[in-house]
Amino acid sequence: MTALSRNQENQVTGATIWLTGLPSAGKTTIANELAVRLREEGHRVEVLDGDEIRTFLTADLGFSREDRHTNVQRIGFLADILARNGVKALVPVIAPYTDSREAVRKRHQASGAAYIEVHVATPVEVCSERDVKGLYAKQAAGEISGLTGVDDPYEEPESPDLRIESHTQTVQESAAALHALLTERGLA
């Protein structure tokens, strides 16, 4: 197989790349940076941002454990469809529960679609300083409750495919580490 045909095959090989972590960990920022690079290489890419999905596809769900699980399963279903159809689905979604993430992994295994779990392991103190959406400030002021990692659980992945400590490297370095993993797995 020539380098060109191998590159063309990789461009149509789909995969789900699930970035899990606390709110304001850097999941979406890293996903968007990686998306630019993959698109420049000719890959078909979609970013399934958790906030956008909540607005447009799962607005009927709340934040109970059951609703969070349903939200993750719906996103996982969509990501699996995209991956099976040659798209790199980058999924920056908190997905706080191990069993929910494992169910998505099993769905991908059953369908034959590639699945990569990335833990954006940013300490809650750093996330609360970043506070991109003001959630930590609202929680501290008593305006909201159930904030993942503060007063609601976040179950860290025990053995993700990649762990990124976004607080110790630039966005570009984080995206490059993820790109290197995709290349190693024949997906980029």
N, C-alpha and C positions, 0 to 999 in steps of 0.2 A: 504494500500500500504506500503510495507516495505521501509526502508531507502535506500536499495540498488536499488530497482526498481524505486523509486522516483529519485535517482541520475542518473540512466540510462536514464530515461525520460528527465531529464533536459539536459543531454548531447546531445540529438538529437533535442531539442527545439531551433530553430533558432531565431535570432533577429538581427536587425540592430542597432548598437550603433554609432551614428553620433557625432563626436567631432568637433565642430565648434569654431573658434577663429582666431585671427590675425596670420600673418606669425611669426614664432618663438615663439608662445605661449606655445608650449610643447605638442601639439595634438598627433603627431606621437610617441613621446617618451612615453607618457602615454599609448597610444594604444598598443605599442609593449610590454610594461611592463605587461599590463593586458592580452595580448595574451599569454604570457609565463605562467602566472598563470592559465588561463583557459585551456590551453593545458595540463598542469600538472594534472588538474582535469579530463581530458578525453574529453573535449569539442572539437568540430570541429570549427576551427577559421581561418578566413582570414582577413588580414589587407589590406584594399583598400586605400593605400596611395595616396593622391592627386597628388603628383609629379610623381609617377610612372604611374598613370592613364593618366596624361597629356602626358607623354612620349610614352606610348604604345597604348592607346585607343582613346585619344582625341587630338592628335597632330594637327589635322586639325582646332582646335578652337583657337581663340585669347583670348583677355581679355576684350572685350566689355561687357556691361551688358548682352546683348543677348547671347553671347558666354559663359559667365560664367554661365548663367541660363541653357543653353543646357548641359554644362559640368556636372553641379550638377544633372540634370535630368538623364543623362546617367549613372552616378555613382549610383544614387538612384535606377534606374532600375536593375542594376547588384546586388546591395545590397539586394533588395527585392527578387530576384531569389534565392540568397544564403540563405537568412533568411527562405524562404519558404521551403528550402531543408535541414533544420537542422543545418545550419552553423551560428555561431556568426560572423557577418560581422562588423568589427571595421573600421570605416570610418573617419580618420583624414583629413578632407577637410575643407578649409576655409568657403566655401558657404556663401558669404557675404550678401546675400539678403534674407530677411524674406520670401518673396513670393516663392522663389526657395525651401527653406527648408520646407515650409508648403506644397508645391506640393509633395515633397518626403514623408512627413508624411501621406498625404492623399492617396498616392499610397499604402503605407503599410497598412493603415486602410482598404482600399478596398480589399486587398489581404488577410487580416487577419494575416499578419506578425507583430511581435512585433517591435516597433520602439522607441528608446530612444534618446533624444537630450541632449547632454552635451555641455555646454558652458565653454570652457577653457578661463576664463576671466583674461587674463594677460594684464596689462597696456602696452600701446604702448611704453612707455619709457623702460620698462623691455625687451620687445621684441626687441627693437632696440639695446639694450646692448648685448643681446644674439646673434642676427643677424646671425643665423645659416648658412644661404645661402648668406650672404653679400648683401641682397636686400636693407636694410635700408641705408647702406653705398653708394650703387649705386644710390639710390634715392636722397640722400643728395648731391651727386656729380653731379646730373643732368644727369646721364647715363640712368636712366629709369624713367618712370612716370606711374601713375596708380597703385601705391602700396596700397593695401588694408589697410585702417586704417590711412593712411598718406595723400595721395592726391587722394584717391578713397574711396568711402563709405564702411563702415562695419556696418550693422544693427545688433546690439546685440539682442539675443533672450530675449524676455520679460519674459517668464516663461518656461525656459528649465526644463527638468526632473532633471537635476543636474547642479550646477554651481561649477566649480573647479577653485580656485585661485592658480594656480601652482607656483606663485612667493612667496607664504606663506607656502608652504609645499613641502616635497620631492616628487620625482616621485613615490616612493613606496606608500606614503600616498595618493597621488592623485589616483593611480590605485586601492588602497584598498577602497577608498570612492566609486569609480565606481563599484567595485566588490560587495560591500555591497548593493548598489542599485539593481544590477542584482539579488542578492540573495533574497532581499526583494520582487522582482517582480517574483520570481520563475524561473529565467533564468540562475542561476548559483548555 
